[in-house]
Amino acid sequence: MSRTSEQAPVLAERYAHRTLRLRSVLQAVGLTLGGRPGSRHCGRLAMPTSRATLLRLVRAVPDQPVVAPRVLGVDEFAEKHAASSRRAIAGFTTI
């Protein structure tokens, strides 16, 4: 006799110990408060977790793509007050 169980990908990923909703809440707490303060806050919210878990979830968040600025210009204040060999380039996004 074989045992089969239906997968529920909406609730949790396969072999996950947390639901997707709990994971997103823990990631938000980790991003906002960090490790140790986030762990204390989660304990007060009846979601006990360690600081290492929060930091691991934060590291798992994908980086947002870096967009290159469309317009570059020289910072005039830095040009006037800096040494002649140094220039400050400021990135401006227009339009």
Contacts in CASP RR format, 6 or more apart in sequence:
PFRMAT RR
TARGET T0000
AUTHOR 0000-0000-0000
METHOD contacts of the structure
MODEL  1
MSRTSEQAPVLAERYAHRTLRLRSVLQAVGLTLGGRPGSRHCGRLAMPTS
RATLLRLVRAVPDQPVVAPRVLGVDEFAEKHAASSRRAIAGFTTI
7 14 0 8 1.000
10 20 0 8 1.000
11 19 0 8 1.000
11 20 0 8 1.000
12 18 0 8 1.000
12 19 0 8 1.000
12 20 0 8 1.000
13 20 0 8 1.000
16 23 0 8 1.000
18 26 0 8 1.000
22 47 0 8 1.000
23 57 0 8 1.000
25 47 0 8 1.000
26 42 0 8 1.000
26 47 0 8 1.000
26 49 0 8 1.000
26 53 0 8 1.000
26 54 0 8 1.000
26 57 0 8 1.000
27 57 0 8 1.000
27 58 0 8 1.000
27 60 0 8 1.000
27 61 0 8 1.000
29 38 0 8 1.000
29 41 0 8 1.000
29 42 0 8 1.000
29 54 0 8 1.000
30 38 0 8 1.000
30 54 0 8 1.000
30 55 0 8 1.000
30 57 0 8 1.000
30 58 0 8 1.000
31 58 0 8 1.000
31 61 0 8 1.000
32 38 0 8 1.000
33 41 0 8 1.000
34 51 0 8 1.000
34 54 0 8 1.000
34 55 0 8 1.000
34 58 0 8 1.000
35 51 0 8 1.000
35 54 0 8 1.000
35 55 0 8 1.000
36 51 0 8 1.000
38 51 0 8 1.000
38 54 0 8 1.000
39 49 0 8 1.000
39 50 0 8 1.000
39 51 0 8 1.000
39 54 0 8 1.000
42 48 0 8 1.000
42 49 0 8 1.000
42 54 0 8 1.000
43 49 0 8 1.000
67 93 0 8 1.000
69 91 0 8 1.000
69 92 0 8 1.000
69 93 0 8 1.000
70 92 0 8 1.000
70 93 0 8 1.000
70 94 0 8 1.000
70 95 0 8 1.000
71 91 0 8 1.000
71 92 0 8 1.000
71 93 0 8 1.000
71 94 0 8 1.000
72 89 0 8 1.000
72 90 0 8 1.000
72 91 0 8 1.000
72 92 0 8 1.000
73 89 0 8 1.000
73 90 0 8 1.000
73 91 0 8 1.000
73 92 0 8 1.000
74 87 0 8 1.000
74 88 0 8 1.000
74 89 0 8 1.000
74 90 0 8 1.000
75 87 0 8 1.000
75 88 0 8 1.000
75 89 0 8 1.000
75 90 0 8 1.000
78 86 0 8 1.000
78 87 0 8 1.000
78 88 0 8 1.000
79 87 0 8 1.000
79 88 0 8 1.000
82 88 0 8 1.000
END
